[in-house]
Amino acid sequence: MSYNLLKGKKGIIFGALNDKSIAWKAAEAAAREGAEIVLTNTAIAMRFGTTSELGAKLGAPVIAADATVVADLEKLVDGAMEHFGGKFDFVLHSVGMSPNIRKGVPYENLNYEYLNKTLDISAISFHKLLKVLYAKDALNEWGSVVALTYIAADRVVEGYSDMADAKALLQAITRNFGAIYGRHRNVRVNTVSQSPTMTSAGQGISGMDRMFDYAQKLSPLGNALAEDCADYIVTLFSDLTRKVTMQNLYHDGGFSSSITCKDIL
Ligand SMILES: NC(=O)c1ccc[n+]([C@@H]2O[C@H](COP(=O)([O-])OP(=O)(O)OC[C@H]3O[C@@H](n4cnc5c(N)ncnc54)[C@H](O)[C@@H]3O)[C@@H](O)[C@H]2O)c1
């Protein structure tokens, strides 16, 4: 059911790799709510994933960009402004990757070249994106930028390794850039801290199945699905949340406030 929450709004969605991706569901939900969208992902992800299928389904152009490359982000934002015929209203950063996790390198023995990549892809890319959006004055007043994070930024979740450090940096960038973007342009910047979710990135984390079950038991409302996350993101892009900024917003069925439950005791 559509509430037309994003009627007349336009935005860019990063990170729809396949139909399990949180970004895929967010793009579908944004389109359902009346938004026009530009999709983006890396050229490699576009070759191996199904981003273009989603583009065809939603009538959304797909522009390749590596989120760590400022020149790519500039081309993406220019391309989106050309497509939309001017400024736009929202951006979803749904991007993350850790070579240390991919290659099974344990946290106590991190490979620092890989760590730099983790931080660049999963956190610094958000600063680069905000910097390009700000410099080009690409977002309308009361625009909204959302990035996705995980509770391992705030508490220890063993196995999440250097992604936890990257998410802590992502949340800090959200606050610091959010202050500037809010004060000077009335643009919101927030992170959504999502439940463990069975996506390509999620399933790459060691012990994810057990974490998923544990979080499911501990969360009074159960784990939030990718579709639930998409609906929440839509509200953050809408005009109904115009004074929410610089926040890390838990979208986790109550997990972040629970330390135990009958099933676990
Ligand atoms: N799955 C979970 O349990 C979970 C929980 C909380 C937060 N998150 C976060 O949600 C976001 C989306 O992940 P997902 O779970 O939908 O997995 P996903 O694997 O579907 O999405 C990750 C996306 O990042 C893209 N990406 C990687 N490197 C990139 C780069 N250099 N430039 C541009 N894009 C790049 C990938 O191509 C992919 O589309 C990530 O930030 C992730 O950390 C996931």
The ligand as a MOL file (V3000), in Angstrom:
LIG
                    3D

  0  0  0     0  0            999 V3000
M  V30 BEGIN CTAB
M  V30 COUNTS 44 48 0 0 0
M  V30 BEGIN ATOM
M  V30 1 N 22.9190 -7.3910 6.2760 0
M  V30 2 C 23.0130 -7.0070 7.5360 0
M  V30 3 O 22.9330 -7.8020 8.4910 0
M  V30 4 C 23.2070 -5.5390 7.8350 0
M  V30 5 C 22.8940 -5.0610 9.1220 0
M  V30 6 C 23.1060 -3.7100 9.4110 0
M  V30 7 C 23.6210 -2.8750 8.4260 0
M  V30 8 N 23.9180 -3.3760 7.1860 0 CHG=1
M  V30 9 C 24.4900 -2.4760 6.1810 0
M  V30 10 O 23.5760 -2.3150 5.1240 0
M  V30 11 C 24.2960 -1.8800 3.9690 0
M  V30 12 C 23.8600 -2.7020 2.7740 0
M  V30 13 O 24.2510 -4.0350 2.9220 0
M  V30 14 P 23.3220 -5.2850 2.5620 0
M  V30 15 O 23.2010 -6.0800 3.8050 0
M  V30 16 O 22.1180 -4.8530 1.8340 0 CHG=-1
M  V30 17 O 24.2920 -6.1390 1.6050 0
M  V30 18 P 24.5800 -6.0960 0.0350 0
M  V30 19 O 25.7870 -6.9750 -0.1420 0
M  V30 20 O 23.3720 -6.4330 -0.7300 0
M  V30 21 O 24.9780 -4.5660 -0.2430 0
M  V30 22 C 26.2790 -4.0480 -0.0900 0
M  V30 23 C 26.5110 -3.1590 -1.3150 0
M  V30 24 O 27.7420 -2.4180 -1.2040 0
M  V30 25 C 28.1940 -2.2800 -2.5570 0
M  V30 26 N 29.5900 -1.8360 -2.5880 0
M  V30 27 C 30.6910 -2.4920 -2.1160 0
M  V30 28 N 31.7890 -1.7720 -2.4000 0
M  V30 29 C 31.3820 -0.6360 -3.0330 0
M  V30 30 C 32.0480 0.5000 -3.5450 0
M  V30 31 N 33.3900 0.6290 -3.4900 0
M  V30 32 N 31.3080 1.4670 -4.1520 0
M  V30 33 C 29.9630 1.3660 -4.2390 0
M  V30 34 N 29.2650 0.3150 -3.7510 0
M  V30 35 C 29.9740 -0.6750 -3.1640 0
M  V30 36 C 28.0070 -3.6840 -3.1050 0
M  V30 37 O 28.1530 -3.7560 -4.5180 0
M  V30 38 C 26.6150 -4.0010 -2.6110 0
M  V30 39 O 25.6360 -3.5670 -3.5390 0
M  V30 40 C 25.7800 -1.9970 4.3110 0
M  V30 41 O 26.2560 -0.7290 4.7410 0
M  V30 42 C 25.7510 -2.9500 5.4850 0
M  V30 43 O 26.8940 -2.8500 6.3110 0
M  V30 44 C 23.6960 -4.6780 6.8700 0
M  V30 END ATOM
M  V30 BEGIN BOND
M  V30 1 1 1 2
M  V30 2 2 2 3
M  V30 3 1 2 4
M  V30 4 1 4 5
M  V30 5 2 4 44
M  V30 6 2 5 6
M  V30 7 1 6 7
M  V30 8 2 7 8
M  V30 9 1 8 9
M  V30 10 1 8 44
M  V30 11 1 9 10
M  V30 12 1 9 42
M  V30 13 1 10 11
M  V30 14 1 11 12
M  V30 15 1 11 40
M  V30 16 1 12 13
M  V30 17 1 13 14
M  V30 18 2 14 15
M  V30 19 1 14 16
M  V30 20 1 14 17
M  V30 21 1 17 18
M  V30 22 2 18 19
M  V30 23 1 18 20
M  V30 24 1 18 21
M  V30 25 1 21 22
M  V30 26 1 22 23
M  V30 27 1 23 24
M  V30 28 1 23 38
M  V30 29 1 24 25
M  V30 30 1 25 26
M  V30 31 1 25 36
M  V30 32 1 26 27
M  V30 33 1 26 35
M  V30 34 2 27 28
M  V30 35 1 28 29
M  V30 36 1 29 30
M  V30 37 2 29 35
M  V30 38 1 30 31
M  V30 39 2 30 32
M  V30 40 1 32 33
M  V30 41 2 33 34
M  V30 42 1 34 35
M  V30 43 1 36 37
M  V30 44 1 36 38
M  V30 45 1 38 39
M  V30 46 1 40 41
M  V30 47 1 40 42
M  V30 48 1 42 43
M  V30 END BOND
M  V30 END CTAB
M  END
